[in-house]
Amino acid sequence: MLTVLFFARLKDQLGTDSFSLSLNEPTNVANLKKLLIAQNSEWQKPLSSANLLCAVNHEIVDETQIIVETDEVAFFPPVTGG
């Protein structure tokens, strides 16, 4: 099972901090977002945010990154420090 994690404001917007999904074949992050939105149409706006960041196995990636069922994918809004 693919593990999808949601952090910070995104976790509150989606109403969950994680989601498990079975993948039949490798896909990319952009398609994963589409699969997640298909599971819950209310997730479309938060997951479509232009500044949403994604990490696969703890490394920041873009939407073309290929993912497989054993990966851990995390989505989170940009963070600031100071």
C-alpha positions as CSV (number, residue, x, y, z in Angstrom):
1,M,0.0,0.0,0.0
2,L,1.1,3.5,-0.8
3,T,1.1,5.7,2.2
4,V,0.2,9.4,1.7
5,L,0.7,11.9,4.5
6,F,-0.7,15.4,4.8
7,F,0.9,18.1,7.0
8,A,0.1,21.5,8.5
9,R,-2.8,23.5,7.1
10,L,-3.4,20.8,4.4
11,K,-4.1,18.2,7.1
12,D,-6.8,20.5,8.5
13,Q,-8.3,21.2,5.1
14,L,-8.6,17.6,4.2
15,G,-9.7,16.4,7.6
16,T,-7.1,13.6,7.8
17,D,-3.3,13.3,8.3
18,S,-2.9,10.2,6.1
19,F,-4.4,8.0,3.4
20,S,-3.5,4.5,2.1
21,L,-3.9,3.6,-1.5
22,S,-3.2,0.6,-3.6
23,L,-1.5,1.2,-6.9
24,N,-1.8,-1.3,-9.7
25,E,1.2,0.2,-11.5
26,P,3.8,3.0,-11.0
27,T,2.4,6.5,-11.5
28,N,3.6,10.0,-11.0
29,V,2.7,12.6,-8.4
30,A,0.3,14.5,-10.7
31,N,-1.7,11.3,-11.3
32,L,-1.6,10.5,-7.6
33,K,-3.3,13.8,-6.9
34,K,-6.0,13.0,-9.5
35,L,-6.5,9.6,-7.8
36,L,-6.9,11.2,-4.4
37,I,-9.3,13.8,-5.7
38,A,-11.4,11.0,-7.3
39,Q,-11.6,9.4,-3.8
40,N,-13.0,12.7,-2.3
41,S,-14.0,15.6,-4.6
42,E,-13.8,18.1,-1.7
43,W,-10.0,17.5,-1.8
44,Q,-9.7,19.1,-5.2
45,K,-9.1,22.7,-4.2
46,P,-6.5,21.9,-1.4
47,L,-4.6,19.4,-3.6
48,S,-4.6,21.7,-6.6
49,S,-2.8,24.6,-4.9
50,A,0.0,25.8,-7.0
51,N,2.4,26.1,-4.1
52,L,1.8,22.7,-2.6
53,L,5.0,20.8,-2.0
54,C,5.5,17.1,-2.2
55,A,8.1,14.7,-0.9
56,V,8.6,11.1,-1.8
57,N,10.5,9.0,0.7
58,H,11.6,12.2,2.5
59,E,13.0,14.0,-0.7
60,I,11.3,17.0,-2.2
61,V,10.1,16.2,-5.7
62,D,8.0,17.7,-8.6
63,E,4.8,16.3,-10.0
64,T,6.7,14.2,-12.7
65,Q,8.3,12.0,-10.0
66,I,7.4,8.3,-10.5
67,I,6.0,6.6,-7.4
68,V,5.4,3.0,-6.6
69,E,3.2,1.2,-4.1
70,T,6.0,0.9,-1.4
71,D,6.7,4.6,-1.4
72,E,5.7,7.2,1.2
73,V,4.4,10.4,-0.3
74,A,3.9,13.6,1.8
75,F,2.1,16.7,0.8
76,F,2.5,20.0,2.6
77,P,2.2,23.8,2.2
78,P,5.3,25.9,1.9
79,V,6.9,26.5,5.3
80,T,8.7,29.6,6.5
81,G,11.1,30.1,9.3
82,G,12.4,33.0,11.2
